[in-house]
């Protein structure tokens, strides 16, 4: 399997990493079989987290590490923000993984500005991880961010992280464009390794998985971490990547235009709809909608399975207060629409802009917003 350099760490990482989240769904026997098969086929990046099944994923990876620690790079994650707590978390991870050191340790799910101050303060998580690095218990310090590219940029500016993990896929590109436009360039300035997660947008892109993998690995990333719960899925990913050709600009534009998941509802942020006679920044409104619920509630009636998947993924990331506050600051919001229809004739992607603006206003003025429903 092809390997790429992980920024300033100098580590050579296989382009497909094996995520630990879906290992929780499997029996220990099946999980161990998948991990061993991944390593046998040339993969070398194993990832788990304390929060995945209360250490369940780490225990399963640990069964393999008893015999194959030298065959792989191992990463784990912690949600703790204080020095004392994250050091206890690390000790638990090392014990469950049956290893005395981790190659990468992530401060997990750093999505909010206030958490930057918390981890950076005296007796914060960063101080703890620096101590752990001095003791040889971890080699490299990293963070993951799921919902706020602007927070990830601030993190990269405030501390010399060795690596970061961010969601990169062709669907959320139009909900969180800052991943590609701001976070990756900021990471490149300091030669911070970029690891991509969620190439399938948490499962939304399962029907178009080959294009999804190809899209993400065509970006300037070291590897893409994907979870799997069957050997056939794993082999499918590996076999495809052996012959995968990077996308060029024309390939990407074709995908943006024709991807069924984007359809005629997700705004591509092209700006062709402007100017609005009422002064509404239409793309800005839709960008806030993307941050709110990933533009997944569109009023369409779907079969129960598809509906359940989209409804579960709408608030996977949380942080609904951020777009709501930003919406309040708009000089002119979506409610100013007079339904003149000028924008409809300009939209390259035939979006129902008038109805979409109504939905945006409803979502972003919700006085009882939902919370993150993700199961860590």
BELRAPE-V940045 format. One record per backbone hydrogen bond with DSSP energy under -0.5 kcal/mol. NH is the residue of the N-H (numbers start at 0). CO is the residue of the C=O. If there is no record, write none. Layout:
nh=NH co=CO
nh=NH co=CO
This chain:
nh=3 co=12
nh=5 co=10
nh=6 co=4
nh=7 co=190
nh=8 co=5
nh=9 co=6
nh=12 co=3
nh=12 co=10
nh=14 co=1
nh=16 co=14
nh=16 co=223
nh=17 co=44
nh=18 co=16
nh=18 co=225
nh=22 co=19
nh=23 co=19
nh=23 co=20
nh=24 co=21
nh=25 co=22
nh=30 co=26
nh=31 co=27
nh=32 co=28
nh=33 co=29
nh=34 co=30
nh=35 co=31
nh=36 co=32
nh=37 co=33
nh=38 co=34
nh=39 co=35
nh=40 co=36
nh=41 co=38
nh=42 co=37
nh=45 co=43
nh=45 co=72
nh=46 co=17
nh=47 co=74
nh=49 co=76
nh=51 co=48
nh=52 co=50
nh=54 co=49
nh=55 co=51
nh=55 co=52
nh=56 co=51
nh=58 co=54
nh=59 co=55
nh=60 co=56
nh=61 co=57
nh=62 co=58
nh=63 co=59
nh=63 co=60
nh=64 co=60
nh=65 co=61
nh=66 co=63
nh=67 co=63
nh=68 co=64
nh=70 co=67
nh=71 co=68
nh=72 co=43
nh=74 co=45
nh=75 co=103
nh=77 co=105
nh=82 co=122
nh=85 co=81
nh=86 co=82
nh=87 co=83
nh=88 co=84
nh=89 co=85
nh=90 co=86
nh=91 co=87
nh=92 co=88
nh=93 co=89
nh=94 co=90
nh=95 co=91
nh=96 co=92
nh=97 co=93
nh=97 co=94
nh=98 co=93
nh=101 co=136
nh=102 co=73
nh=103 co=73
nh=104 co=139
nh=105 co=75
nh=106 co=141
nh=107 co=77
nh=107 co=105
nh=109 co=143
nh=110 co=108
nh=114 co=111
nh=115 co=111
nh=115 co=112
nh=116 co=112
nh=117 co=113
nh=118 co=114
nh=119 co=115
nh=120 co=116
nh=123 co=120
nh=124 co=80
nh=125 co=118
nh=126 co=118
nh=127 co=123
nh=128 co=124
nh=129 co=125
nh=130 co=126
nh=131 co=127
nh=132 co=128
nh=133 co=129
nh=134 co=130
nh=135 co=132
nh=136 co=131
nh=137 co=131
nh=138 co=101
nh=139 co=102
nh=141 co=104
nh=142 co=162
nh=143 co=106
nh=144 co=164
nh=150 co=147
nh=151 co=147
nh=152 co=148
nh=153 co=149
nh=154 co=150
nh=155 co=151
nh=156 co=152
nh=157 co=153
nh=158 co=154
nh=160 co=158
nh=161 co=140
nh=162 co=140
nh=163 co=192
nh=164 co=142
nh=165 co=194
nh=166 co=144
nh=167 co=196
nh=172 co=168
nh=173 co=170
nh=174 co=171
nh=175 co=171
nh=178 co=175
nh=179 co=176
nh=180 co=176
nh=181 co=177
nh=182 co=177
nh=183 co=178
nh=185 co=181
nh=186 co=182
nh=187 co=183
nh=188 co=184
nh=189 co=185
nh=189 co=186
nh=190 co=187
nh=191 co=186
nh=192 co=161
nh=194 co=163
nh=194 co=192
nh=195 co=222
nh=196 co=165
nh=197 co=224
nh=200 co=197
nh=202 co=199
nh=203 co=200
nh=204 co=199
nh=205 co=202
nh=207 co=204
nh=208 co=205
nh=211 co=207
nh=212 co=208
nh=213 co=209
nh=214 co=210
nh=215 co=211
nh=216 co=212
nh=217 co=213
nh=217 co=214
nh=218 co=215
nh=220 co=218
nh=221 co=193
nh=222 co=193
nh=223 co=14
nh=224 co=195
nh=225 co=16
nh=225 co=223
nh=233 co=229
nh=234 co=230
nh=235 co=231
nh=236 co=232
nh=237 co=233
nh=238 co=234
nh=239 co=235
nh=240 co=236
nh=241 co=237
nh=242 co=239
nh=243 co=240
nh=251 co=247
nh=252 co=248
nh=253 co=249
nh=254 co=250
nh=255 co=251
nh=256 co=252
nh=257 co=253
nh=258 co=254
nh=261 co=258
nh=262 co=258
nh=264 co=261
nh=265 co=261
nh=273 co=270
nh=278 co=275
nh=280 co=331
nh=281 co=279
nh=284 co=280
nh=285 co=281
nh=286 co=282
nh=287 co=283
nh=288 co=284
nh=289 co=285
nh=290 co=286
nh=291 co=287
nh=292 co=288
nh=293 co=289
nh=294 co=288
nh=295 co=292
nh=297 co=295
nh=301 co=299
nh=306 co=302
nh=307 co=303
nh=308 co=304
nh=309 co=305
nh=310 co=306
nh=311 co=307
nh=312 co=308
nh=313 co=309
nh=314 co=310
nh=315 co=312
nh=321 co=318
nh=322 co=318
nh=323 co=319
nh=324 co=320
nh=325 co=321
nh=326 co=322
nh=327 co=323
nh=328 co=324
nh=329 co=326
nh=335 co=332
nh=336 co=333
nh=344 co=340
nh=345 co=341
nh=345 co=342
nh=346 co=342
nh=349 co=346
nh=351 co=263
nh=352 co=350
nh=355 co=351
nh=356 co=352
nh=357 co=353
nh=358 co=354
nh=359 co=355
nh=360 co=356
nh=361 co=357
nh=362 co=358
nh=363 co=359
nh=364 co=360
nh=365 co=362
nh=368 co=365
nh=372 co=314
nh=375 co=373
